[in-house]
Amino acid sequence: MNSSSFCFYSILVTSNIVHMARSFGRFLKGVQSFTSLPVMRTQLIHPPTCISPRSALRTMVALPLPFFSKPRDFSLPNSSWGPEMLRLYNHYNSLTEVEAEGGEKQEGPWQRLPSYNRSLKYAKGGLYLSKIIQSKARLFTRNMRNPGAAFEYVLFVNKEEQRCVCIFQAGYLLEGPPGYVHGGAIATMIDTVTGTHASQLSEAVMTANLNINYRSPIPLGSTVLIESSLEVREGRKTFVSCKVTSTNGSKMHTEATALFLSVNVSNLLLGA
Ligand SMILES: CCCCC/C=C\C/C=C\C/C=C\C/C=C\CCCC(=O)SCCNC(=O)CCNC(=O)[C@H](O)C(C)(C)COP(=O)(O)OP(=O)(O)OC[C@H]1O[C@@H](n2cnc3c(N)ncnc32)[C@H](O)[C@@H]1OP(=O)(O)O
């Protein structure tokens, strides 16, 4: 190797090391700013000194609270919610608490599910995609700039009845046929509701099958109810049925059935 090629080789090695150090720094920063599933936040006991992808994953589920900024809960009312959306929200929200005999508050049959604008930062693909894409990955139903422009929704789950109800207000960006909601947007909401419901009933799930019958169009800007019910669970399989109706139940807009399969979260996240 002559001196110029040695020099070139040294620069290459050095720049690779710098690149790796920067990537590692960004990775650590990313790990620290991991802000989604709050249930996964527990106290850090011993911070690891060397992080492999697998131990990084373990670290992500054990980061100390000070590293997290409080994520915004998108399932709370905002100024874009119409009267019907608010009325139904208040109705189901009132069922999340009941008064016991002594007058103290107790958990009611329904539970409101909070909702954030991103899923796990290091989901499958994220590890292999460019850092730019990875750091920008967002749950698309929760990333519209203007409140009320697209998907406004809140989910309530009733574990005893194995039922989930979503109040959905369809914004103006979701137009398909003139004046009505796009079928893909409806499918997105059905997948979201049934998928969230199935993941409440089991663990992490992936949609394996989704069948949809569109019965009557949903007027753009209207509020509808999306109800998901457990049909049966068989091992890794969760079968759910779903209907989208007008808020008074008089009009059937959409019917669907879905199959979800439980998946191993570590494999999913690490791309195994
Ligand atoms: C970290 C969390 C990640 C999960 C997040 C999900 C929800 C979290 C909750 C809240 C988050 C907020 C919002 C949620 C929003 C939306 C949720 C939507 C979720 C999705 O939008 S997700 C994207 C679309 N989804 C896919 O991208 C899946 C691609 N696909 C696969 O990744 C595989 O295909 C997989 C994993 C499905 C199965 O693969 P696999 O290898 O594990 O299982 P295998 O193939 O062996 O099948 C085992 C048994 O299921 C039967 N079976 C399989 N597929 C079938 C089918 N289609 N119809 C009828 N039966 C079927 C077989 O026949 C066999 O049956 P048997 O055992 O009886 O022989």
The ligand as a Tripos MOL2 file, in Angstrom:
@<TRIPOS>MOLECULE
LIG
   69    71     1     0     0
SMALL
NO_CHARGES

@<TRIPOS>ATOM
      1 C1        -45.4230   -3.4930   18.4520 C.3       1 LIG1
      2 C2        -46.8670   -3.5930   18.2090 C.3       1 LIG1
      3 C3        -47.1750   -3.9220   16.7780 C.3       1 LIG1
      4 C4        -48.6030   -4.2870   16.5420 C.3       1 LIG1
      5 C5        -49.4410   -3.0760   16.6120 C.3       1 LIG1
      6 C6        -50.9010   -3.3960   16.4370 C.2       1 LIG1
      7 C7        -51.8120   -2.8400   17.2490 C.2       1 LIG1
      8 C8        -51.3690   -1.9830   18.3730 C.3       1 LIG1
      9 C9        -52.4940   -1.2380   18.9840 C.2       1 LIG1
     10 C10       -52.5760    0.0900   18.9580 C.2       1 LIG1
     11 C11       -51.7210    0.9020   18.0800 C.3       1 LIG1
     12 C12       -52.4600    1.9930   17.4680 C.2       1 LIG1
     13 C13       -53.1740    1.8690   16.3670 C.2       1 LIG1
     14 C14       -53.2860    0.5970   15.6980 C.3       1 LIG1
     15 C15       -53.6020    0.8280   14.3160 C.2       1 LIG1
     16 C16       -53.7530   -0.1300   13.4670 C.2       1 LIG1
     17 C17       -53.5550   -1.5590   13.7610 C.3       1 LIG1
     18 C18       -53.4610   -2.1850   12.4380 C.3       1 LIG1
     19 C19       -52.4930   -3.2860   12.4170 C.3       1 LIG1
     20 C20       -52.1020   -3.4730   10.9950 C.2       1 LIG1
     21 O1        -52.5650   -2.8760   10.1060 O.2       1 LIG1
     22 S1        -50.9030   -4.5790   10.7010 S.3       1 LIG1
     23 C21       -50.4430   -4.2260    8.9950 C.3       1 LIG1
     24 C22       -51.1220   -5.0720    7.9710 C.3       1 LIG1
     25 N1        -50.8260   -6.4690    8.1800 N.am      1 LIG1
     26 C23       -49.6940   -7.0210    7.7760 C.2       1 LIG1
     27 O2        -48.8390   -6.4010    7.2050 O.2       1 LIG1
     28 C24       -49.5510   -8.4960    8.0760 C.3       1 LIG1
     29 C25       -48.7000   -9.1760    7.0470 C.3       1 LIG1
     30 N2        -48.7140  -10.6000    7.3240 N.am      1 LIG1
     31 C26       -47.9060  -11.1470    8.2290 C.2       1 LIG1
     32 O3        -47.0270  -10.4950    8.7880 O.2       1 LIG1
     33 C27       -48.0960  -12.5680    8.5070 C.3       1 LIG1
     34 O4        -48.7740  -13.2000    7.4720 O.3       1 LIG1
     35 C28       -48.8690  -12.8250    9.8240 C.3       1 LIG1
     36 C29       -48.0730  -12.2560   11.0260 C.3       1 LIG1
     37 C30       -50.2620  -12.1620    9.7750 C.3       1 LIG1
     38 C31       -49.0510  -14.3190   10.0220 C.3       1 LIG1
     39 O5        -47.8090  -14.9220    9.7870 O.3       1 LIG1
     40 P1        -47.2550  -16.0260   10.7820 P.3       1 LIG1
     41 O6        -46.0470  -16.6220   10.1270 O.co2     1 LIG1
     42 O7        -47.1020  -15.4720   12.1190 O.co2     1 LIG1
     43 O8        -48.4110  -17.0690   10.8630 O.3       1 LIG1
     44 P2        -48.8040  -18.2020    9.7940 P.3       1 LIG1
     45 O9        -48.7510  -17.7140    8.4010 O.co2     1 LIG1
     46 O10       -48.0370  -19.4340   10.1310 O.co2     1 LIG1
     47 O11       -50.3600  -18.4610   10.1380 O.3       1 LIG1
     48 C32       -50.7500  -18.8790   11.4350 C.3       1 LIG1
     49 C33       -52.1830  -19.3370   11.3230 C.3       1 LIG1
     50 O12       -53.0100  -18.2590   10.8710 O.3       1 LIG1
     51 C34       -53.6460  -18.5900    9.6130 C.3       1 LIG1
     52 N3        -53.6470  -17.4150    8.7490 N.ar      1 LIG1
     53 C35       -52.6190  -16.5940    8.4880 C.ar      1 LIG1
     54 N4        -52.9930  -15.6300    7.6750 N.ar      1 LIG1
     55 C36       -54.2870  -15.8350    7.4040 C.ar      1 LIG1
     56 C37       -55.2370  -15.1520    6.6110 C.ar      1 LIG1
     57 N5        -54.9240  -14.0630    5.9360 N.pl3     1 LIG1
     58 N6        -56.4770  -15.6220    6.5750 N.ar      1 LIG1
     59 C38       -56.8380  -16.7380    7.2640 C.ar      1 LIG1
     60 N7        -55.9680  -17.4290    8.0450 N.ar      1 LIG1
     61 C39       -54.7340  -16.9910    8.0960 C.ar      1 LIG1
     62 C40       -52.7750  -19.7010    9.0460 C.3       1 LIG1
     63 O13       -53.5100  -20.5050    8.1510 O.3       1 LIG1
     64 C41       -52.3680  -20.4370   10.2890 C.3       1 LIG1
     65 O14       -53.4850  -21.1990   10.7290 O.3       1 LIG1
     66 P3        -53.3050  -22.6710   11.3810 P.3       1 LIG1
     67 O15       -52.3420  -22.4970   12.5570 O.co2     1 LIG1
     68 O16       -54.6660  -23.0450   11.8350 O.co2     1 LIG1
     69 O17       -52.7330  -23.5180   10.3230 O.co2     1 LIG1
@<TRIPOS>BOND
     1     1     2 1
     2     2     3 1
     3     3     4 1
     4     4     5 1
     5     5     6 1
     6     6     7 2
     7     7     8 1
     8     8     9 1
     9     9    10 2
    10    10    11 1
    11    11    12 1
    12    12    13 2
    13    13    14 1
    14    14    15 1
    15    15    16 2
    16    16    17 1
    17    17    18 1
    18    18    19 1
    19    19    20 1
    20    20    21 2
    21    20    22 1
    22    22    23 1
    23    23    24 1
    24    24    25 1
    25    25    26 1
    26    26    27 2
    27    26    28 1
    28    28    29 1
    29    29    30 1
    30    30    31 1
    31    31    32 2
    32    31    33 1
    33    33    34 1
    34    33    35 1
    35    35    36 1
    36    35    37 1
    37    35    38 1
    38    38    39 1
    39    39    40 1
    40    40    41 2
    41    40    42 1
    42    40    43 1
    43    43    44 1
    44    44    45 2
    45    44    46 1
    46    44    47 1
    47    47    48 1
    48    48    49 1
    49    49    50 1
    50    49    64 1
    51    50    51 1
    52    51    52 1
    53    51    62 1
    54    52    53 ar
    55    52    61 ar
    56    53    54 ar
    57    54    55 ar
    58    55    56 ar
    59    55    61 ar
    60    56    57 1
    61    56    58 ar
    62    58    59 ar
    63    59    60 ar
    64    60    61 ar
    65    62    63 1
    66    62    64 1
    67    64    65 1
    68    65    66 1
    69    66    67 2
    70    66    68 1
    71    66    69 1
@<TRIPOS>SUBSTRUCTURE
     1 LIG1         1 GROUP 0 **** ****
